[in-house]
Amino acid sequence: MPKLFSDLYDHGVSVTGSFVVGLDTQTPENLEEDLQWFVDLEPTTAQVSLLGPIPGTQLWERARARNRLVEAPWEDQHLYHEGMLYEHLPPGRAHDAMVRCYDMLYRQKGPSVVRMWKVWLRAHLRMRGSADPALAARAGDLARLLMLARPAVVAAARLSPTRHARELAASALALHDREVARPGIFGQVLGAGATAWVAARSVRLSLLGKPLRQPVSRRFSYPQ
């Protein structure tokens, strides 16, 4: 798996990594190792969710037969709700692990915008000057993407909440500016503008308070 990710990144292909918490093979002893394995893959974006029984599936039937289903309103039946009792994890442990996995990924590998930007940069440096016209064209496309997305990475380098995340973004920016191209006045203005927008947005959310919550859901009943 690590080699597959590496090969994809060499060609500028970003990866959304999905990881499920609550498998019967996971125990309090090996769960942390599983989480770290996923983080070390460094997916550009990630979806970490909980094993959940869907009516009509074999998992749901097995959970019902073993009295492992958890009663909950239908609004709470989603990827981030513990809809069943897990084999080796006590209630709440899987959810805590899911949240912690997102936190580990951010703290160790930086925000997703920086991870994706680093993939583009890595592939551009590898493919530029290639004798293959398709690879050379791909390198040119990536160079344009890098410059377009650079303001977001500037904001991450200045405003990310952890020092390590800021350093990761700053290091990627330095490599880009040294090996690809330095931004002109317009690019610098865009970087400053993105930073100001993110700072203002952060202050607004801090003052008003806007907790994360599951979007409003509507239930549909379909004819059998």
ChimeraX attribute file (.defattr): number of C-alpha atoms within 10 A of each C-alpha:
attribute: neighborCount
match mode: 1-to-1
recipient: residues
	/A:1	7
	/A:2	11
	/A:3	9
	/A:4	10
	/A:5	17
	/A:6	15
	/A:7	13
	/A:8	14
	/A:9	21
	/A:10	19
	/A:11	18
	/A:12	23
	/A:13	15
	/A:14	19
	/A:15	17
	/A:16	11
	/A:17	16
	/A:18	12
	/A:19	17
	/A:20	15
	/A:21	26
	/A:22	24
	/A:23	16
	/A:24	11
	/A:25	11
	/A:26	18
	/A:27	17
	/A:28	13
	/A:29	10
	/A:30	10
	/A:31	19
	/A:32	15
	/A:33	12
	/A:34	16
	/A:35	21
	/A:36	14
	/A:37	12
	/A:38	20
	/A:39	21
	/A:40	14
	/A:41	18
	/A:42	23
	/A:43	22
	/A:44	24
	/A:45	16
	/A:46	18
	/A:47	14
	/A:48	21
	/A:49	22
	/A:50	21
	/A:51	23
	/A:52	24
	/A:53	23
	/A:54	13
	/A:55	10
	/A:56	8
	/A:57	9
	/A:58	11
	/A:59	14
	/A:60	18
	/A:61	16
	/A:62	13
	/A:63	18
	/A:64	15
	/A:65	10
	/A:66	10
	/A:67	11
	/A:68	17
	/A:69	19
	/A:70	14
	/A:71	11
	/A:72	12
	/A:73	7
	/A:74	10
	/A:75	13
	/A:76	14
	/A:77	15
	/A:78	16
	/A:79	15
	/A:80	18
	/A:81	18
	/A:82	26
	/A:83	22
	/A:84	21
	/A:85	20
	/A:86	24
	/A:87	13
	/A:88	16
	/A:89	18
	/A:90	11
	/A:91	12
	/A:92	12
	/A:93	16
	/A:94	28
	/A:95	18
	/A:96	11
	/A:97	20
	/A:98	21
	/A:99	13
	/A:100	15
	/A:101	24
	/A:102	15
	/A:103	15
	/A:104	17
	/A:105	23
	/A:106	20
	/A:107	16
	/A:108	16
	/A:109	21
	/A:110	25
	/A:111	21
	/A:112	16
	/A:113	16
	/A:114	26
	/A:115	22
	/A:116	22
	/A:117	25
	/A:118	25
	/A:119	23
	/A:120	24
	/A:121	25
	/A:122	20
	/A:123	22
	/A:124	26
	/A:125	16
	/A:126	16
	/A:127	21
	/A:128	18
	/A:129	14
	/A:130	13
	/A:131	9
	/A:132	11
	/A:133	10
	/A:134	11
	/A:135	18
	/A:136	17
	/A:137	16
	/A:138	18
	/A:139	25
	/A:140	16
	/A:141	13
	/A:142	23
	/A:143	20
	/A:144	11
	/A:145	14
	/A:146	23
	/A:147	17
	/A:148	12
	/A:149	16
	/A:150	24
	/A:151	21
	/A:152	20
	/A:153	27
	/A:154	24
	/A:155	23
	/A:156	24
	/A:157	25
	/A:158	17
	/A:159	17
	/A:160	20
	/A:161	12
	/A:162	13
	/A:163	13
	/A:164	16
	/A:165	22
	/A:166	21
	/A:167	16
	/A:168	21
	/A:169	26
	/A:170	19
	/A:171	13
	/A:172	21
	/A:173	22
	/A:174	12
	/A:175	14
	/A:176	23
	/A:177	12
	/A:178	10
	/A:179	11
	/A:180	16
	/A:181	12
	/A:182	14
	/A:183	16
	/A:184	9
	/A:185	9
	/A:186	9
	/A:187	15
	/A:188	15
	/A:189	13
	/A:190	20
	/A:191	20
	/A:192	16
	/A:193	16
	/A:194	19
	/A:195	21
	/A:196	14
	/A:197	13
	/A:198	15
	/A:199	14
	/A:200	12
	/A:201	12
	/A:202	12
	/A:203	12
	/A:204	12
	/A:205	11
	/A:206	11
	/A:207	9
	/A:208	8
	/A:209	9
	/A:210	9
	/A:211	8
	/A:212	6
	/A:213	6
	/A:214	10
	/A:215	7
	/A:216	6
	/A:217	9
	/A:218	7
	/A:219	7
	/A:220	6
	/A:221	5
	/A:222	5
	/A:223	4
	/A:224	3
